[in-house]
Amino acid sequence: MGSLQDRIDQAGGPLAMLRSSQIGQYVFPVAAEWSNWRDEQEAWNNSAVLLDQSHHMTDLYIEGPDTVRLLSDFSINNYRNFGRDRAKQIVCCNEQGQVIGDAVLFGLDDCRVNVVGRPHVPNWLEYQVSRGGYDVVLDRDERTVGNLRGRRTYRFEVQGPNAWAVLEKVNGGPIEGIKFFGMGQITIAGRRVRVLKHGMAAAPGLEIWGPAHEGELVRNAILEAGREFGLIQGGGRAYSTASTESGWYASVLPAVYSDPTMADYRKWLPDNGFEAMASLGGSMISDRIEDYYILPWDAGYKFADFNHDFVGRDALLALKDEPHLKKVSLVWDNDDVVDIFRSQFNDGDQRYKFMEAPAAYYATFPFDQVTKDGRSVGFSTYVVYSSNLRRWVSLALVNENDLTDGDQVEVLWGEPNGGSNRPLVERHRQKLVKATVMPSPVPSRVREGYRPYLEMA
């Protein structure tokens, strides 16, 4: 089997490889809809929703006396009070301080953790362990795509303003003593299950997991308890929009493709893995892969702890007081979006790039150019339709000193030269779409009450 580096060399460089990939959106291998995606979106804002996260993320279990030392050496986080029933948003960088990836870190015990997320961070940590020097044991539970043995655990999320009432009913009593982004246990259908507390829509909810064979029993108990509170199941189509609506940058392009110090890592990664098969799409065109990398601050991760040594520390310390990108939401102009849909009736190639609802992004890593008065000010990513907002909205990273809330910008929708050579991208024209800069996330009650992983050091 070849390596990522082999694939890059064969393609003529990382950009050529990523832009010619036949892969589209990141796959959420669950039912697309249980009812309809509009009601499922609105449930996390108005009542409660059960989201199935059992299949699309990689779980990397790490256990041993050097567990915390490994994590500390390769992430920007603070681990002084980390241990059992603590959780963090772990962020890993390369030597230049550019983000390789982020994931949720669950403290299962003082020397045992689970790293859950897209494969970027599990791959990076597994590689470091393979080089030796850490007394740990790894157990990898691959996401359903490519997992031949079946998942070890189910993972559900119950969110929305009625979520806590549902959870306390199914638990048979009050749920107390679990702090935000803390962990604990509750009882569901006679089973003790572990939970992580966080929230959407200005209300607390729980992420719940346990042995895979108990998943349907737990699911059915939650659905039964939630019936009177308006809880419904959310499918893959609604779930694909949740990160944009809640203001979380779902997945950075891993900064591993060009750094000379990471040559051995690229040779370690397989030629059919996530980094090799992922796709890059959109109107932002550069001949430098580094222009698609970001720093932790750009995505809102402001918790870098410089009181310990970690890969990327010196570079980040030098850049700490420099201008950064700022994460915002862009609310797209209704008339311009209607023009895109109206163009679908035009003859030949006189159509704009189609906007698939509810998630219109068509690559693993979407990058669309954002301009103000004809000048580039950043990029837009993960554009979705929100039934809660009744608008198309995207997440964007823009120059922090150039834009403020309420400013008008333009997003260039579609790809140059009539489209790409990827079969899943139809021939089309580009369209400048007006958009309004707004805080991220957009809804005021969500913005005030949703405390995302960004704060957790």
Order of alpha helices (4+ residues) and beta strands (2+ residues): alpha-alpha-alpha-beta-beta-alpha-beta-beta-beta-alpha-beta-beta-alpha-beta-beta-beta-alpha-beta-alpha-alpha-alpha-beta-alpha-beta-alpha-beta-beta-beta-beta-beta-beta-alpha
